[in-house]
Amino acid sequence: MSYIYIALAGFFLAFIFSLYFVPLMRKAALKWGVVDSPDGRLKEQKAPVPYLGGIGIYLSFLLALSIVFDFSPQVMGLLLAGTIMLMIGLVDDFGVLTPFQKLMGQFLASVVLVKSGVYIQIEWLPLWVTIPVTFFWLLAVVNAVNIIDIMDGLSSSVALCAALALFAVAAINGHSTIGVITLTLAGSLCGFLIFNAEPAKIYMGDSGSLFIGLMLGALAMSGSYSQQNSLGFITPVIILGVPLFDTLFVMIVRKIKGLPMFLGSPDHYALRLKRRGLGVNAIVVVSSLAGLLLGGAGIANMF
């Protein structure tokens, strides 16, 4: 259990580093004009809000992890894939990628991850099945975290709840590597949330949501869930149920309306709750509670 102390050190270091790097990236975004401006449709903030918060999350996470942890080849592959995803998101934050180019970039980052040996491993599934399932899972989670980033503090809060649940799973199974990485990621998200809560001073942007999505997707599929329960393998789906539900819900609604899947629309559950009178902070709290409850349900499903 000594790795728990290492994981806690990673959490606090990442939290402290994020308190420095996130405001720094805010200044950089304002200087370079990398901002999200209100459009009167989906973007209802009163003034332009700078992007690049994802770089602050990434830097605090990477620096803290490098101090407390020794990198194995698989961890290096995870970080390399995460870095590629961050760069894809950063380019997309400048508005120069088409949806197809963005998806292909995500696929290539997933190839790097799988090549490093990080992929779904279920005893009763052959490799020729698990590899395609791995790609589907990673792309689903990455885009789910990206899509739910439509409200101050929402995506980062939901991701934090998922990271804490994955840490609990790692602690139960004694997986030190996953435990340290998940709690360090949680520390970075906690620091970022201070600046991202309503009214947000900075957004994570696609650079942050794609990076966090890949981390959560990869860490979720790397754990052990089915030692006592044959249905334990669905635990990652339960833990990440909030963003996955929102994505599926939006896809179904857009299909019914005949709208393109990649078109931004006010169909997200969070925006629907807001139109019914719930405040942003209330929606974030409800979503976080749902994330924690699903995390607990996912853990219970392991036994």
Backbone hydrogen bonds, N-H to C=O, Kabsch-Sander energy under -0.5 kcal/mol:
donor,donor_aa,acceptor,acceptor_aa,energy
4,I,1,M,-1.7
5,Y,1,M,-0.5
5,Y,2,S,-0.9
6,I,2,S,-1.1
7,A,3,Y,-2.8
8,L,4,I,-2.5
9,A,5,Y,-2.2
10,G,6,I,-2.4
11,F,7,A,-2.3
12,F,8,L,-2.4
13,L,9,A,-2.4
14,A,10,G,-2.5
15,F,11,F,-2.3
16,I,12,F,-2.4
17,F,13,L,-2.9
18,S,14,A,-2.3
19,L,15,F,-1.4
20,Y,16,I,-0.7
20,Y,17,F,-1.0
21,F,17,F,-3.1
22,V,18,S,-2.1
24,L,20,Y,-1.3
25,M,21,F,-2.6
26,R,22,V,-1.8
27,K,23,P,-2.1
28,A,24,L,-2.0
29,A,25,M,-2.6
30,L,26,R,-2.3
31,K,27,K,-2.2
32,W,28,A,-2.4
33,G,29,A,-0.9
34,V,29,A,-2.4
35,V,33,G,-1.5
36,D,49,V,-3.2
37,S,35,V,-0.7
39,D,43,K,-1.5
40,G,43,K,-1.3
44,E,42,L,-1.0
49,V,36,D,-2.0
51,Y,34,V,-2.7
53,G,203,Y,-2.3
54,G,204,M,-1.4
55,I,52,L,-0.7
56,G,52,L,-1.1
57,I,53,G,-2.1
58,Y,54,G,-2.6
59,L,55,I,-2.8
60,S,56,G,-2.1
61,F,57,I,-2.4
62,L,58,Y,-2.9
63,L,59,L,-2.6
64,A,60,S,-2.0
65,L,61,F,-2.4
66,S,62,L,-2.2
67,I,63,L,-1.2
68,V,64,A,-1.8
69,F,65,L,-1.7
76,M,72,S,-2.6
77,G,73,P,-2.1
78,L,74,Q,-2.2
79,L,75,V,-2.6
80,L,76,M,-2.5
81,A,77,G,-2.5
82,G,78,L,-2.3
83,T,79,L,-2.3
84,I,80,L,-2.4
85,M,81,A,-2.3
86,L,82,G,-2.3
87,M,83,T,-2.3
88,I,84,I,-2.3
89,G,85,M,-2.4
90,L,86,L,-2.4
91,V,87,M,-2.4
92,D,88,I,-2.1
93,D,89,G,-2.0
94,F,90,L,-0.8
94,F,91,V,-0.8
95,G,92,D,-1.9
96,V,91,V,-1.0
102,K,98,T,-2.4
103,L,99,P,-2.2
104,M,100,F,-2.5
105,G,101,Q,-2.1
106,Q,102,K,-1.9
107,F,103,L,-2.1
108,L,104,M,-2.3
109,A,105,G,-2.1
110,S,106,Q,-1.9
111,V,107,F,-1.9
112,V,108,L,-1.9
113,L,109,A,-1.7
114,V,110,S,-2.6
115,K,111,V,-2.7
116,S,112,V,-1.2
117,G,114,V,-1.8
118,V,113,L,-1.8
119,Y,117,G,-0.9
125,L,122,I,-2.1
129,V,126,P,-1.5
130,T,126,P,-2.3
131,I,127,L,-2.2
133,V,129,V,-2.0
134,T,130,T,-2.3
135,F,131,I,-2.0
136,F,132,P,-2.3
137,W,133,V,-2.8
138,L,134,T,-2.7
139,L,135,F,-2.4
140,A,136,F,-2.2
141,V,137,W,-2.6
142,V,138,L,-2.7
143,N,139,L,-2.0
144,A,140,A,-1.8
145,V,141,V,-2.5
146,N,142,V,-1.7
147,I,143,N,-2.7
148,I,144,A,-1.9
149,D,146,N,-0.9
150,I,148,I,-2.2
154,L,151,M,-2.1
155,S,151,M,-0.6
157,S,153,G,-1.4
158,V,154,L,-2.5
159,A,155,S,-2.6
160,L,156,S,-2.0
161,C,157,S,-2.2
162,A,158,V,-2.0
163,A,159,A,-2.5
164,L,160,L,-2.3
165,A,161,C,-2.0
166,L,162,A,-2.4
167,F,163,A,-2.0
168,A,164,L,-2.1
169,V,165,A,-2.1
170,A,166,L,-2.3
171,A,167,F,-2.7
172,I,168,A,-2.3
173,N,169,V,-2.1
174,G,170,A,-1.0
175,H,170,A,-2.3
176,S,174,G,-1.2
179,G,175,H,-2.3
180,V,176,S,-2.6
181,I,177,T,-2.2
182,T,178,I,-2.7
183,L,179,G,-1.9
184,T,180,V,-2.0
185,L,181,I,-2.4
186,A,182,T,-2.0
187,G,183,L,-1.9
188,S,184,T,-1.8
189,L,185,L,-2.1
190,C,186,A,-2.3
191,G,187,G,-2.0
192,F,188,S,-2.0
193,L,189,L,-2.3
194,I,190,C,-0.9
194,I,191,G,-0.6
195,F,191,G,-0.5
195,F,192,F,-1.3
196,N,192,F,-1.3
197,A,193,L,-2.0
201,K,195,F,-3.2
202,I,195,F,-1.0
203,Y,50,P,-2.7
207,S,89,G,-0.6
208,G,204,M,-1.3
209,S,205,G,-2.3
210,L,206,D,-2.5
211,F,207,S,-1.2
212,I,208,G,-2.9
213,G,209,S,-2.3
214,L,210,L,-2.2
215,M,211,F,-2.3
216,L,212,I,-2.8
217,G,213,G,-2.6
218,A,214,L,-2.8
219,L,215,M,-2.8
220,A,216,L,-2.3
221,M,217,G,-1.6
222,S,218,A,-0.7
223,G,220,A,-0.7
228,Q,302,M,-0.7
232,G,229,N,-1.9
234,I,231,L,-1.7
235,T,232,G,-2.0
238,I,234,I,-1.7
239,I,235,T,-2.8
240,L,236,P,-2.1
241,G,238,I,-1.8
244,L,240,L,-1.9
245,F,241,G,-2.6
246,D,242,V,-2.2
247,T,243,P,-2.2
248,L,244,L,-2.4
249,F,245,F,-3.0
250,V,246,D,-2.6
251,M,247,T,-2.5
252,I,248,L,-2.3
253,V,249,F,-2.4
254,R,250,V,-2.7
255,K,251,M,-2.0
256,I,252,I,-2.3
257,K,253,V,-2.3
258,G,254,R,-0.9
259,L,254,R,-2.8
263,L,260,P,-1.3
268,H,265,S,-0.6
272,R,268,H,-2.0
273,L,269,Y,-2.4
274,K,270,A,-1.9
275,R,271,L,-1.9
276,R,272,R,-1.0
277,G,274,K,-1.7
278,L,273,L,-2.0
283,I,279,G,-2.3
284,V,280,V,-2.4
285,V,281,N,-2.4
286,V,282,A,-2.7
287,S,283,I,-2.6
288,S,284,V,-2.5
289,L,285,V,-2.7
290,A,286,V,-2.3
291,G,287,S,-2.3
292,L,288,S,-2.6
293,L,289,L,-2.7
294,L,290,A,-2.6
295,G,291,G,-2.2
296,G,292,L,-2.5
297,A,293,L,-2.5
298,G,294,L,-2.7
299,I,295,G,-2.2
300,A,296,G,-2.5
301,N,297,A,-1.8
302,M,299,I,-1.4
303,F,300,A,-1.4
